[in-house]
Amino acid sequence: MMNNLQIIEQKVFEDKRISVDEALELFASNDIYTIGKLAAYRCEKLNDKKVYYIQNCHINPTNLCVNRCAFCAFSRSTGEQGAYEFSIDEIVDKAVKAQSQGVRELHIVGGLHPERPFTFYTDLLKRLKAVLPSVHIKAFTAVEIDYFSKISGLSLENTLLTLKEAGLETMPGGGAEIFNEAVRNKICPEKISGQRWLEVAETAHRMGIRTNATMLYGHIESHADRVDHMARLREVQDRTGGFQAFIPLPFHPKNTRLDGGAYTSGIDDLKTIAIARIFLDNVPHIKAYWIMLGEKLAQLALYFGADDLEGTVLEEKITHSAGGLTHGALTRDELIHIIRKAGKEPVERDSLYKQVGA
């Protein structure tokens, strides 16, 4: 008679969907090797041995934010030490410099500025597209979109339409954190609900704006909360197909206000990535975000279901505010080296996962 892990293994090799309870069984298991094998199988079925990367630049326009999430080390209030806000000219200058270094994508995420009007963001998009028409703009989390809707008085649909017409092309997946309401009320009570985050994402998908999705883990959530989070994403993806990638983000505790926080273990990171790949059978890509994982663990994650290393990531500030252990950016050649040393095929992509270059 087969045990639970063997039943799950059979389902994966028969390309069947695993259940919420089965995902919880995987989290409870210490057989990291079998979990990794199953994730690697599902990953190669989707993407063969390809591992994607992009030449991109993260621009965080401001850390001024009306929210004070307990897990966040990035946000500041007006006048507080370390607070900053970039003007449109300064952001454009950063983008122009990034393009000169080969960047194809701008990843723009910031705090919920207490004073800037919605027109600041539409003007920013228009300027960036006018100056850099060939650079893809991936900008604004679902949390920011909701905030823009509130400050503009526009409906969610019209907010997204206005941004799209101004130059928004895709959206990142930040702000999802953990959807469970009780956990969310402890780590980010001022932030939009998990249900609202999903509503914004699903609306964006209906309007032709593809997005990513994240999950912040390793703080006060349970394994059941993680699986519930992924299950809600899987349900939306069944309806829309609009999520391009899922990005598990390990919690970084430094400079946050969450008591008892600690860095996650490598085993937990690899297991979470692998279970995400097995469970999210309808999401094409799982990202090993090297900024948070570190280069070596991100490389190992390529054997545990990840097929995307993000990119060169110039200028990132949010993770480093919380004690990120990586330094600076990676070059294109460094990313290629990491991927090839893992026995994988490096593929430089655009923002929609189309191969570019040689």
N, C-alpha and C positions, 0 to 999 in steps of 0.2 A: 504493500500500500504506500502511495506517495505521501510525503510530508508536504506542508504548505509551500515551502520554498520550491520544491520540485513541481508542484502544481503551477506556480507562477512561472517557473522556467519553461514549462511546456507551453503555456499560453503565449509567452513572448516569442518562442521559436515558431509558433503557429501564427504569429502576427495578429494575435487577439489583444483586445484592450484589457488591462488589469483594472480591478475595482479599487475603491477607496480603502476597503479593508485589506486588500492585498498590498497596497502601497504602505499601509501601516505595518504589515508583516515585514516588509523589507526594511523599514526603519528600525524595527525591533531586532532584526537579525544582525549578527556579528560576522556573517559570511560576506565580507566586503569583496572577496574575489569573485564569487558567483554574481553578486549584484553588478560588479563592474563588467563582467562578461556579458550579462544580459543587456546592459546599457550600450556596450560597444557593438553588440549585434544590431540593436535597433538603430544606432547612429549610422552604421555602415549601410544598412538597408536604405536609409534616407539620403545619405551624402557620400557613400563609398568611403574612400580614405581622404577626402578633401577636408581641409581646414581653412576657414576663411579669415581674412583680416582686411582692414581698410586704413587708408591714410586719412586720419581725421584729427580735428582739433576740438577740445572741449572749452567752451567759453561760458563762464558763470558771471553774468552781467552785474549781479549785486548779491551781497549776503544780508542786506536789509530785508526783514521778513516780519509780517504781522503775526505769524505763528511762533510758538515756542515749543517745538516737539522735544520731548525728553531725550530721545536718542540722537538728536542732531547737534553736532559740534560746529556747524557752519554758520547758522543764522546769528544776526546781530540786530540791535535796535539802533535807531538814529542817535548819533553822538557817542555810542559805545566804542570802546577801544577795539580796533580791528575792523570796524565797519567800513565798507567801501561801496561805491556805485560807479560803474563805467558809463560814460556818455555814449551816444550812438557813434560819434566820431572815433572814440577810443575802441569800441567794439569792431568797427569797420577796419581800423588800422590793424588790429590783431588778426582779423580774418585775412586781410591782404598779405600780411607777413606769413600766415599759415599757408596760404595758397602758393606762395613762392617756394615753400618747402615741400610741395607736392600734395598738399591736403586736398581731398575731394569732398569731404563732408564737414560741416559745422554742426556740433552738438551743443545746443544752447539751452541751459537750464539755470535758473536762479531763484532767489527768494521772492516772496510775495511782497513787492515793494509797497510801502504804505501810502505813497503819494503819486507815483507815476500813473498817468492815465493810460487807457487802452491804446490810444493813438501812438504812444511811445513805441509799443511793440509792433504795430503795423508799419509805422515809419521805419523802424529798424529793419524789418524784413524787406521792405521796398528798397532801402538803401543797399542792403547786402546783395540783393538780386541784380540791382542796377550796376553795381561795381564788380560783382563776381557772378555773372550769369551761369557759369558752368559748375559752380560749387553747390552741392546739395545742402539744403537746410533742414536738419532734423532738430526740432525745437519744442520746448514747453511740455511739461508733464501734464497729466490729467488734472492734477491739483492746480497748476497754473491756469489751465484752460477754464476750470470752474471759477477761479478768482477773476479772470478776465470777463467772464460772463456777468459776474456780479457788479464789477466796477463800471462796465459799459452799459448795463441794462439790456443787453441783447440776450436772446435765447441761446442755448447751447449750440444749436445748429447754426444760427447766424454768426455766432462768435467764431466757430470753426470755419465757416464759409468765408468770412472776412479775412481771417488769417491765411487761408489757402489762397485767396485771390491776391494777397500781399506777398506771397512767396513761400509759405509753409508747405513742405512736401511730405515729411513723415514726422512722427513723434517718438520720443524715447519712452521708456517704460517706468520711469521713476514715480515715487509717491505711492506705490501700491503697498509697500511695507508688509503688513499682515492684515488680511481682511477681517479676521475674527473681531467682533465688536468689543468684547471685554478687553482683549489685548490692546486693540487700537486706542481704547479710551485711556489706557495707562501710558502708552508710549507716544501718542500724538493726538490728544483729545481735541485739539483745535482744527485738525486736518479733516478734509472731507471723509465721509464714510467709505468703507470698502465698496458698498453697493454703488455709491455715486462714482467712484473711480471706474468701476466696470461700465457704468452707463456712459461716461465720457468716452471710454475706449470704444465701446460698441457703436456709438454715434459717429465717431471718427471713421471707423471702418466702413460704415454705411455711406459715408461721404467720399470714400476712395482714399482716405488717409491711413496708411498702414502704420502700425505702432509696434513697439516692443512691450514686454511685461516683466516686472521685477518681483522679487520676494526678498524681504530683509529677514534673515533668520539668525538664531544664535543669541537672542536676548532673553525674553521672558515667555516666548511662545512654546507650545508643545509640538510634538510630531503630528498630532491630530490637526493642529492649527495649520501646519505647513501643507498637509495633504488637502485640507479643506480649501486653502488658498489656491492650490493648483487645480482642484476640481472645479472651482468657479471659473477659472481661466479656461479650462478645457470646455466647459459648457458654452462660454461665449465664442470660443474658436469654432466649435461645431456649427454655430449659427453664422459666423461672419468670415472665418478664414483670414482675419486681418492681422493677427499677431505674427510677426516675422521671427521673433526670437524670444526665448525666456532666459532671464538672467538672475540666477540665485546670487544674492549679495550677502556675504557674511558680515555680521555686525562688528563694527569697530568701536570700542568703548571709550577711548581716550577723549577727554574734554566734554563728555556727555553728562546728562543728569540722571541716568539710569543706575540705580544702586546694584552693586554686585556684578556689574558687567565684566565680561572677560572675552578675549579673542577666542574664536572657534578653533577646534582642532582640525588637523588635516584630514583625519578620517571622516569627521562630520561633513566637511566641505565636499570631499569626493563622493560620499554616500548621497548627499543631497543633490548634487549634480547628476549622479547616475539614476537616482529614483525619478528625478524630473524628466530625464530622457525616456525612461521606461513608461512613465505615467502619461506624459504629455505627447501622446502618439500623433496628435494632429498639429503640433507646432513644429515647423521644419528645422529650427536651429536652437541649440542650447549654447549659451555663451559662457566661457570661462573668463571672467572679468579679471585680467591679470593685475589691474591696479589694486584690487582688494585681496586677491589670492596670493599674489607674488608670482614672479615669472616661472619658478620651478614647479610649484604646485599647479599652476595653470597648464603647464606643459603635461604634467601627469594626468590632469583631468581629460586630456585628449584620449586617454585609454578608458575613461569612465563616462563616455557619452557626449562630451562637449565637442563641437565642430567649429567653433568660432572663438578667436582670441581677442575680439574687439578690434583695437587698432593702435595707432601710434600715440593717440591720446595726449596731444600737446595741451598744456595749460590747466589740467584738472586741479580743482581746489577742494571739492566737497569731502572726498575720502581722506585727503591729507589733513583736513581740519580735525578729523576724528582719530588721528594717529595711524594713518596709512603707512605701511612698512616699506612700500616701494618708493623709488626716487625718480622724479622726472618722467620722461617719455621713453618709448622704445622707437628705434628707427625701423624702417621697412626691412633692412637687411637683418636686423636682430630678430624680428618676428619670423622671417623666413627661416633663419637658423634654428630657432626654437621648434618650429613645426617640422622641419626636415629631420632634426635629431630625434624626434618622436616617431620617425618612420612614416610620417604623413605627407600629403601633397599640399603645399601652400597655394592658396588661390586668393589673389588680390581681387576684392569685390568692390562694387559700388554700394549705395545705400539700399538697393533693392536685391542684393545678392546676385547680381549679374557680374560675371568675370570681366575684369578689365586688364589691360596690359598684356604681356606675353604669357 
